[in-house]
Amino acid sequence: MKLKKTFVRLATASALVMGMGAVNAAEVNIGFTGPLSGGAALYGENTLEGLRMAAEEINAAGGVKVGGESYEVNIVSLDDKYSPSQAAVNGKRLVQQYKTPAVFTPHSGGTFALQAFNQRDGFIVMSYTSIPSVTEKGNKLTVKIPPSFTDYIEPFSKMAMETSGKKVAVANATHDYAKYWTKAFVPKWEAMGGEVVADNPMDYNKSADFYTGVSKVLAAKPDVLFIGGASEPTGLVVRQARELGFKGSFILMDQAKIDEVAKVAGGLQALEGSVGVTPLGSSEIEGARKFVEKYQQNHKNVATSETAYNYFAMHMLAQAMQEAGSVDDPAKIRAAMPAALEKIPAEYNPYDVNGISENGALETDVQLAQVVDGKVVLRRLSDVLSQ
């Protein structure tokens, strides 16, 4: 496994350094544009690692088999520093130079930038963002990998209100995805009888000192802090809020992962009462347990949802190529995804994805997590809303 992993990474590095253009006779390039430097670098690397893991497994099993030939998957990754404009530049390069039939991106800005030309240039946008509008634009070559973030807002709000109170302060990130979350979260919180007592987003990608911004919102005496961006800076916000005396709970945007946030914040006790998406290591799904076991064989850090979801999506994409009988026809590959989903083994499906909508959204049952007495407690969305 380690030897194969090294090969995949070296192949990617060689492609970037040497400027390889055409796809080799028995190779299919898959593109990635995401943050590999700056404050969100860990988030980007986690996403990319899911693709690498899947590529290693696909290649070890003989590659993508189409028309009597086997194609080895080669992941070509480019850093966009979380910039939509750079993501667009990268997308052009990946398609024109590396002939990629699909490009993965882990942020909404990059997704929208790629959607401006992906149907014209002929490639599938594999989008790791939970913004619903990604698949509401009518783009026939887009796949939205995670659940929509709007599914979380009401249950998160209900859980936080029951635990801590109805006064919330907004102290999340300033990037586009955080803005979408805030725009949807604030009116829902208020409609549920809550009050927004402060609103001070911060640049999670550049700053490592949030004391000034956190102090500003804590002056309004909130019961709950609505925060989130990449996990590492989110953890710093939590730690500094606790150091400044905040006793309430946190609502974490789904981009921030409880287990990763806890590592920076000072442990799960720093997140007492807080709500967020289910940590992969706490999941009861068979595919999740198997994925975590495989991940831990070669990694010291915790397995995250962005790694697992993109690992699954790469396996699905490869299977769709086989079902479509093509590695270079994006329309056929996208059309073959429903059939591909039916053939994905459970061990490759950490979140038990069970369908894909006509507009390209992957479908799964949503689980929620809350930190209670220093432990992660799982709750189903339907159970929270029915109480």
C-alpha positions as CSV (number, residue, x, y, z in Angstrom):
1,M,0.0,0.0,0.0
2,K,2.8,2.5,1.0
3,L,4.7,1.7,-2.3
4,K,1.6,2.3,-4.3
5,K,0.8,5.5,-2.5
6,T,4.3,6.8,-3.2
7,F,3.8,6.0,-6.9
8,V,0.5,7.8,-7.2
9,R,2.0,10.9,-5.5
10,L,5.1,10.8,-7.6
11,A,3.0,10.4,-10.7
12,T,1.1,13.5,-9.8
13,A,4.2,15.5,-8.9
14,S,5.8,14.5,-12.2
15,A,2.8,15.6,-14.1
16,L,3.0,19.0,-12.5
17,V,6.7,19.5,-12.8
18,M,7.1,18.2,-16.4
19,G,3.9,19.7,-17.8
20,M,2.6,16.4,-19.3
21,G,-0.3,17.2,-21.6
22,A,-1.9,14.1,-23.1
23,V,-3.4,11.2,-21.3
24,N,-1.1,8.1,-21.6
25,A,-2.4,5.1,-23.5
26,A,-3.6,3.3,-20.3
27,E,-4.1,6.2,-18.0
28,V,-6.9,8.5,-17.0
29,N,-6.1,11.8,-15.3
30,I,-8.6,13.0,-12.6
31,G,-8.3,16.7,-11.6
32,F,-8.3,18.4,-8.2
33,T,-8.2,22.1,-7.4
34,G,-8.3,23.1,-3.8
35,P,-6.5,24.8,-1.0
36,L,-3.1,23.1,-0.4
37,S,-1.5,26.1,1.3
38,G,-2.7,28.8,3.7
39,G,-5.1,28.4,6.6
40,A,-7.3,25.9,4.8
41,A,-4.4,23.7,3.6
42,L,-5.3,20.8,6.0
43,Y,-8.9,20.8,4.7
44,G,-7.6,20.6,1.1
45,E,-5.1,17.9,1.9
46,N,-7.8,15.8,3.6
47,T,-10.0,16.0,0.6
48,L,-7.2,15.2,-1.8
49,E,-6.1,12.2,0.4
50,G,-9.5,10.6,-0.1
51,L,-9.0,10.7,-3.9
52,R,-5.5,9.3,-3.5
53,M,-6.7,6.4,-1.3
54,A,-9.4,5.5,-3.8
55,A,-7.0,5.7,-6.7
56,E,-4.6,3.4,-5.0
57,E,-7.3,0.8,-4.5
58,I,-8.7,1.1,-8.0
59,N,-5.2,0.7,-9.5
60,A,-4.4,-2.2,-7.2
61,A,-7.5,-3.9,-8.5
62,G,-6.5,-3.5,-12.1
63,G,-7.6,0.0,-12.9
64,V,-10.7,1.2,-14.7
65,K,-11.7,-1.4,-17.2
66,V,-13.3,0.0,-20.4
67,G,-13.5,-1.6,-23.8
68,G,-11.1,-4.4,-23.0
69,E,-8.4,-2.0,-21.7
70,S,-7.5,-1.1,-18.1
71,Y,-6.8,2.5,-17.3
72,E,-4.8,3.5,-14.3
73,V,-6.1,6.5,-12.3
74,N,-3.7,9.4,-11.9
75,I,-4.7,12.2,-9.6
76,V,-3.5,15.6,-10.8
77,S,-3.7,18.2,-8.0
78,L,-3.3,22.0,-8.2
79,D,-3.3,24.5,-5.3
80,D,-5.9,27.3,-5.6
81,K,-5.4,28.7,-2.1
82,Y,-9.2,28.8,-1.7
83,S,-9.5,31.4,-4.4
84,P,-12.4,31.0,-6.9
85,S,-10.4,32.8,-9.6
86,Q,-7.4,30.5,-9.2
87,A,-9.7,27.5,-9.2
88,A,-11.0,28.6,-12.6
89,V,-7.5,28.9,-13.9
90,N,-6.6,25.5,-12.5
91,G,-9.7,24.0,-14.0
92,K,-8.8,25.3,-17.5
93,R,-5.3,23.9,-17.1
94,L,-6.5,20.5,-15.9
95,V,-8.9,20.0,-18.8
96,Q,-6.8,21.5,-21.6
97,Q,-3.4,20.2,-20.5
98,Y,-4.2,17.0,-18.6
99,K,-7.4,16.1,-20.4
100,T,-9.3,15.4,-17.2
101,P,-12.9,14.3,-17.7
102,A,-13.7,15.3,-14.1
103,V,-12.4,17.9,-11.6
104,F,-12.9,17.7,-7.9
105,T,-13.1,20.9,-5.8
106,P,-13.8,21.2,-2.1
107,H,-15.2,24.7,-1.9
108,S,-18.3,26.5,-3.2
109,G,-16.3,29.4,-4.8
110,G,-14.3,26.9,-6.8
111,T,-17.5,25.0,-7.8
112,F,-19.3,28.1,-9.1
113,A,-16.1,29.2,-11.0
114,L,-15.8,25.8,-12.7
115,Q,-19.6,25.7,-13.5
116,A,-19.1,28.8,-15.6
117,F,-17.5,26.7,-18.3
118,N,-17.5,23.0,-17.5
119,Q,-20.5,22.1,-19.8
120,R,-18.9,24.0,-22.6
121,D,-15.4,22.5,-22.1
122,G,-16.7,19.1,-21.3
123,F,-15.9,17.9,-17.8
124,I,-17.8,16.9,-14.6
125,V,-17.5,19.1,-11.6
126,M,-17.2,16.8,-8.5
127,S,-18.1,19.3,-5.8
128,Y,-17.5,18.9,-2.2
129,T,-19.7,21.6,-0.9
130,S,-23.1,21.4,0.8
131,I,-24.6,24.6,-0.8
132,P,-28.0,23.5,-2.3
133,S,-27.7,26.0,-5.2
134,V,-24.8,24.1,-6.6
135,T,-27.3,21.6,-8.1
136,E,-30.1,24.0,-8.5
137,K,-28.4,25.8,-11.4
138,G,-29.4,23.2,-14.0
139,N,-25.7,22.2,-14.6
140,K,-26.0,18.7,-16.1
141,L,-22.3,17.9,-15.4
142,T,-22.2,18.6,-11.7
143,V,-22.2,16.2,-8.7
144,K,-22.7,17.5,-5.2
145,I,-21.0,15.1,-2.9
146,P,-22.1,15.9,0.8
147,P,-25.6,16.6,2.1
148,S,-27.0,20.2,1.8
149,F,-26.0,22.3,4.8
150,T,-29.6,23.6,5.1
151,D,-30.5,20.2,6.4
152,Y,-28.5,20.9,9.5
153,I,-29.7,24.4,10.5
154,E,-33.0,23.6,12.2
155,P,-31.8,20.6,14.2
156,F,-28.5,22.3,15.2
157,S,-30.4,25.3,16.3
158,K,-32.9,23.3,18.3
159,M,-30.2,21.3,20.1
160,A,-28.2,24.4,20.9
161,M,-31.2,26.3,22.3
162,E,-32.2,23.3,24.5
163,T,-28.7,23.0,25.8
164,S,-27.5,26.6,26.2
165,G,-30.1,29.3,25.4
166,K,-31.5,31.5,22.7
167,K,-28.9,34.3,22.4
168,V,-26.4,33.6,19.6
169,A,-23.4,35.5,18.3
170,V,-22.1,34.9,14.8
171,A,-18.3,34.5,14.7
172,N,-17.7,32.3,11.7
173,A,-15.4,32.6,8.7
174,T,-15.6,35.2,5.9
175,H,-15.3,33.0,2.9
176,D,-18.3,32.5,0.5
177,Y,-19.4,29.2,2.1
178,A,-19.6,30.7,5.5
179,K,-21.6,33.6,4.1
180,Y,-24.2,31.2,2.6
181,W,-24.4,29.5,6.0
182,T,-25.0,32.7,7.8
183,K,-27.6,34.0,5.3
184,A,-29.6,30.8,5.9
185,F,-28.9,30.4,9.6
186,V,-29.8,33.8,11.0
187,P,-33.5,33.9,9.8
188,K,-34.0,30.3,10.9
189,W,-32.6,31.0,14.4
190,E,-34.8,34.1,14.7
191,A,-37.9,32.3,13.4
192,M,-37.4,29.7,16.1
193,G,-37.5,32.4,18.8
194,G,-33.8,33.1,19.1
195,E,-31.9,36.4,19.1
196,V,-28.7,37.3,17.3
197,V,-26.8,39.5,19.7
198,A,-23.6,40.0,17.7
199,D,-22.3,39.4,14.2
200,N,-18.5,39.5,13.6
201,P,-17.2,37.1,11.0
202,M,-13.4,36.7,10.9
203,D,-10.8,35.6,8.3
204,Y,-10.1,32.0,9.3
205,N,-7.7,31.6,6.4
206,K,-5.2,34.3,7.4
207,S,-5.5,35.0,11.1
208,A,-4.1,32.8,14.0
209,D,-5.2,35.3,16.7
210,F,-8.9,35.6,17.1
211,Y,-8.9,37.2,20.6
212,T,-10.0,40.6,19.3
213,G,-12.9,39.3,17.2
214,V,-14.0,36.8,19.9
215,S,-13.9,39.4,22.6
216,K,-16.1,41.7,20.5
217,V,-18.9,39.1,20.3
218,L,-18.5,37.8,23.8
219,A,-19.2,41.4,25.0
220,A,-22.8,40.8,23.9
221,K,-23.1,37.9,26.4
222,P,-24.3,35.2,24.0
223,D,-25.4,31.7,25.1
224,V,-24.2,30.2,21.9
225,L,-21.4,31.0,19.4
226,F,-22.1,30.1,15.7
227,I,-18.6,29.4,14.3
228,G,-16.9,27.5,11.5
229,G,-14.5,27.3,8.7
230,A,-11.6,24.9,8.3
231,S,-11.2,22.7,11.4
232,E,-7.8,24.1,12.6
233,P,-8.7,27.8,12.8
234,T,-12.2,26.8,14.2
235,G,-10.4,25.0,17.0
236,L,-8.4,28.1,17.7
237,V,-11.6,30.2,18.0
238,V,-13.0,27.7,20.4
239,R,-9.9,27.6,22.5
240,Q,-9.6,31.4,22.7
241,A,-13.3,31.8,23.5
242,R,-12.8,29.4,26.4
243,E,-9.7,31.3,27.6
244,L,-11.8,34.5,27.5
245,G,-14.4,32.9,29.8
246,F,-17.1,31.8,27.4
247,K,-19.2,29.0,29.1
248,G,-21.8,28.4,26.5
249,S,-21.9,26.0,23.5
250,F,-20.9,26.2,19.9
251,I,-22.7,25.5,16.6
252,L,-20.1,24.3,14.2
253,M,-20.6,24.7,10.4
254,D,-20.3,21.3,8.7
255,Q,-16.9,22.3,7.2
256,A,-15.5,22.1,10.8
257,K,-15.2,18.6,12.2
258,I,-15.7,18.0,15.9
259,D,-12.8,15.6,16.3
260,E,-10.3,17.8,14.5
261,V,-11.6,21.0,16.2
262,A,-11.2,19.3,19.6
263,K,-7.5,18.5,18.9
264,V,-6.7,22.2,18.6
265,A,-9.3,23.5,21.1
266,G,-8.0,21.4,24.0
267,G,-10.1,18.2,23.9
268,L,-13.8,17.4,23.7
269,Q,-14.4,19.1,27.0
270,A,-13.8,22.4,25.3
271,L,-16.7,21.6,23.1
272,E,-19.2,20.6,25.8
273,G,-22.8,21.1,24.6
274,S,-21.7,21.9,21.1
275,V,-23.3,20.4,17.9
276,G,-21.9,19.5,14.6
277,V,-21.7,16.8,11.9
278,T,-20.9,13.3,13.1
279,P,-17.1,12.5,13.4
280,L,-16.3,9.6,11.1
281,G,-14.7,7.7,13.9
282,S,-17.9,7.8,15.9
283,S,-20.1,6.5,13.0
284,E,-21.9,3.2,13.3
285,I,-22.0,2.6,9.6
286,E,-20.2,-0.5,8.4
287,G,-18.4,1.3,5.6
288,A,-17.3,4.1,7.9
289,R,-15.7,1.6,10.3
290,K,-13.8,-0.2,7.5
291,F,-12.7,3.1,6.0
292,V,-11.3,4.3,9.4
293,E,-9.4,1.0,9.8
294,K,-7.8,1.4,6.4
295,Y,-7.0,5.1,7.0
296,Q,-5.3,4.4,10.3
297,Q,-2.9,2.0,8.7
298,N,-1.0,4.8,7.0
299,H,-2.1,8.0,8.8
300,K,-1.5,9.4,12.3
301,N,-4.3,12.0,12.1
302,V,-8.0,11.3,12.4
303,A,-10.0,10.4,9.3
304,T,-12.4,13.1,8.3
305,S,-15.7,13.3,6.4
306,E,-14.1,15.2,3.5
307,T,-11.6,12.4,3.1
308,A,-14.2,9.7,3.3
309,Y,-16.8,11.4,1.0
310,N,-14.2,12.1,-1.7
311,Y,-12.8,8.5,-1.3
312,F,-16.3,7.3,-2.0
313,A,-16.9,9.7,-4.9
314,M,-13.7,8.6,-6.6
315,H,-14.8,5.0,-6.4
316,M,-18.2,6.0,-7.8
317,L,-16.7,7.9,-10.6
318,A,-14.4,5.0,-11.6
319,Q,-17.4,2.6,-11.5
320,A,-19.4,5.0,-13.6
321,M,-16.7,5.1,-16.2
322,Q,-16.9,1.3,-16.4
323,E,-20.7,1.4,-16.6
324,A,-20.5,4.1,-19.3
325,G,-17.8,2.2,-21.3
326,S,-15.8,5.5,-21.5
327,V,-13.1,7.4,-19.6
328,D,-13.5,10.6,-21.7
329,D,-17.2,11.2,-22.3
330,P,-18.4,13.2,-19.3
331,A,-22.1,13.1,-20.3
332,K,-22.1,9.3,-20.5
333,I,-20.1,9.0,-17.3
334,R,-22.5,11.3,-15.4
335,A,-25.5,9.4,-16.8
336,A,-24.1,6.1,-15.6
337,M,-23.7,7.2,-12.0
338,P,-27.1,5.8,-10.7
339,A,-26.2,2.4,-12.1
340,A,-22.7,2.7,-10.6
341,L,-24.1,3.4,-7.2
342,E,-25.8,0.1,-7.1
343,K,-22.5,-1.8,-7.6
344,I,-20.4,0.1,-5.0
345,P,-19.4,-2.3,-2.2
346,A,-20.3,-1.2,1.4
347,E,-16.6,-1.1,2.3
348,Y,-16.2,1.8,-0.2
349,N,-19.2,3.7,1.1
350,P,-18.5,5.3,4.5
351,Y,-21.7,7.3,4.6
352,D,-24.0,4.7,3.1
353,V,-24.9,6.9,0.1
354,N,-28.0,5.3,-1.4
355,G,-28.9,7.5,-4.4
356,I,-28.2,10.5,-6.6
357,S,-30.9,13.0,-7.6
358,E,-31.6,14.0,-11.1
359,N,-29.8,17.2,-10.6
360,G,-26.7,15.6,-9.2
361,A,-27.0,15.6,-5.4
362,L,-25.8,12.4,-3.6
363,E,-28.4,11.2,-1.1
364,T,-27.9,9.7,2.4
365,D,-29.4,9.6,5.8
366,V,-28.1,12.5,7.9
367,Q,-26.6,12.0,11.4
368,L,-25.9,14.7,13.9
369,A,-23.4,14.9,16.8
370,Q,-23.4,16.7,20.1
371,V,-20.8,16.7,22.8
372,V,-22.3,15.6,26.2
373,D,-20.2,15.0,29.3
374,G,-17.1,15.0,27.2
375,K,-18.3,12.4,24.8
376,V,-19.8,12.5,21.3
377,V,-23.5,11.5,21.2
378,L,-25.1,10.7,17.9
379,R,-28.6,11.7,17.0
380,R,-30.6,11.3,13.8
381,L,-32.0,14.4,12.1
382,S,-35.5,13.0,12.0
383,D,-35.4,12.2,15.7
384,V,-34.3,15.7,16.7
385,L,-37.0,17.3,14.6
386,S,-39.8,15.0,15.8
387,Q,-39.2,15.8,19.5
